[in-house]
Amino acid sequence: MLTKEEMPTCPVATTVELIGSKWKLLIIRNLLTRPWRFNELKKDLAGISQKVLTDNLRSLEADNIITRTVYPEVPPRVEYALSELGETLRPILDSMAAWGTAYKANSTDT
């Protein structure tokens, strides 16, 4: 987690620093629908390695964007979900989805 002193002065740069990687955005996209288990995320995010998924989940958790819940079962069950702060990203991702849809509809093949 970045300290306030380590964060960029530009608010857009701060947002990009926290959620700007391809994998973080796709993880958040999935968590907008429901809580997910690790293996479900790994299976859904084609091409992500276990290490990269683990690192991104840990980073999002450290930044308080997601929560990690361990259920006391055998074997242990772990679910990842958006935190209250993470839920505030919903309009940003909704806007990105709308923009992407409009771009696809309006782009022409060259």
PADOSE-811778 format. One line per field, with one value per residue (C-alpha): residue in three letters; x, z, y. Coordinates in pm, 1 decimal. Layout:
% residues N
aa <- c(ALA,...) $
px <- c(X,...) $
pz <- c(Z,...) $
py <- c(Y,...) $
END
This chain:
% residues 110
aa <- c(MET,LEU,THR,LYS,GLU,GLU,MET,PRO,THR,CYS,PRO,VAL,ALA,THR,THR,VAL,GLU,LEU,ILE,GLY,SER,LYS,TRP,LYS,LEU,LEU,ILE,ILE,ARG,ASN,LEU,LEU,THR,ARG,PRO,TRP,ARG,PHE,ASN,GLU,LEU,LYS,LYS,ASP,LEU,ALA,GLY,ILE,SER,GLN,LYS,VAL,LEU,THR,ASP,ASN,LEU,ARG,SER,LEU,GLU,ALA,ASP,ASN,ILE,ILE,THR,ARG,THR,VAL,TYR,PRO,GLU,VAL,PRO,PRO,ARG,VAL,GLU,TYR,ALA,LEU,SER,GLU,LEU,GLY,GLU,THR,LEU,ARG,PRO,ILE,LEU,ASP,SER,MET,ALA,ALA,TRP,GLY,THR,ALA,TYR,LYS,ALA,ASN,SER,THR,ASP,THR) $
px <- c(0.0,131.8,161.6,10.9,360.3,429.0,107.7,124.2,3.1,-233.2,-559.2,-583.7,-230.6,-325.4,-621.5,-403.2,-142.2,-402.3,-613.9,-449.4,-301.9,-484.3,-524.5,-642.4,-914.9,-1030.9,-1028.0,-1235.8,-1469.5,-1536.2,-1579.8,-1844.5,-2078.7,-2022.6,-1751.1,-1510.9,-1280.0,-915.7,-948.0,-1261.9,-1073.3,-773.6,-997.5,-1193.8,-890.2,-732.9,-357.3,-299.5,-45.1,-102.2,177.5,41.5,-311.1,-181.2,28.7,-260.4,-507.4,-261.5,-203.7,-576.8,-629.8,-344.9,-501.9,-838.9,-1009.9,-1098.9,-1156.6,-1034.7,-1253.5,-1125.9,-1398.6,-1300.6,-1369.0,-1160.2,-1019.4,-1027.7,-1244.1,-1130.0,-1345.7,-1250.5,-1503.7,-1504.2,-1473.0,-1691.0,-1414.4,-1390.3,-1763.8,-1702.9,-1516.0,-1842.1,-1928.2,-1574.9,-1588.7,-1946.1,-1824.0,-1531.1,-1770.6,-2004.2,-1713.8,-1576.0,-1917.2,-1962.6,-1612.7,-1675.4,-2007.9,-1859.9,-1523.2,-1478.6,-1263.0,-967.3) $
pz <- c(0.0,-96.3,165.4,88.7,27.1,-228.3,-423.4,-737.6,-701.5,-996.5,-894.8,-1230.8,-1186.5,-835.9,-979.2,-1250.6,-989.7,-782.1,-1047.5,-1382.1,-1465.4,-1707.4,-1451.3,-1167.5,-1386.5,-1495.3,-1137.2,-1025.3,-1323.1,-1207.4,-843.1,-942.3,-1007.3,-690.7,-462.0,-640.0,-526.5,-636.8,-878.9,-1034.0,-1106.0,-1243.7,-1474.7,-1594.2,-1654.2,-1945.2,-1954.6,-1596.6,-1398.5,-1040.2,-922.1,-1105.7,-976.1,-620.9,-643.7,-782.6,-523.6,-242.7,-381.2,-413.2,-59.6,76.4,-89.4,73.0,-263.6,-202.0,99.1,151.3,361.8,482.4,588.1,859.1,656.4,553.0,305.5,375.4,140.7,50.7,-123.5,-263.3,-282.0,-335.1,-18.4,46.0,-109.5,-402.5,-466.4,-532.2,-849.0,-1000.8,-1187.8,-1326.3,-1468.4,-1589.8,-1778.3,-1922.4,-2039.2,-2199.9,-2373.3,-2499.8,-2631.9,-2809.8,-2954.5,-3093.5,-3243.6,-3404.0,-3520.4,-3880.2,-4021.0,-4211.4) $
py <- c(0.0,339.8,609.3,949.1,1081.3,805.1,862.9,1074.5,1431.7,1388.8,1214.8,1036.5,903.7,782.8,589.4,438.2,345.0,159.4,-13.4,57.8,-279.9,-506.9,-782.5,-559.7,-411.9,-756.4,-886.8,-588.4,-638.2,-994.3,-896.9,-641.9,-935.1,-1143.4,-1283.0,-1518.8,-1794.0,-1798.1,-2090.2,-1940.8,-1619.0,-1807.7,-2009.3,-1703.0,-1480.7,-1665.1,-1622.5,-1509.3,-1707.0,-1815.4,-1584.2,-1279.4,-1343.6,-1387.5,-1069.6,-864.6,-993.7,-915.3,-566.7,-495.2,-623.9,-410.8,-106.0,-191.5,-237.9,-602.1,-822.7,-1176.9,-1402.6,-1739.6,-1982.8,-2233.9,-2546.0,-2842.8,-2769.9,-2394.1,-2189.9,-1837.9,-1580.4,-1243.2,-960.5,-587.4,-384.8,-82.2,128.7,-112.3,-73.9,296.0,188.9,58.4,383.2,403.1,50.8,104.8,413.7,218.2,-55.6,199.4,371.9,39.0,-62.5,271.2,253.1,-93.5,17.0,329.2,200.7,107.2,-167.4,-32.9) $
END
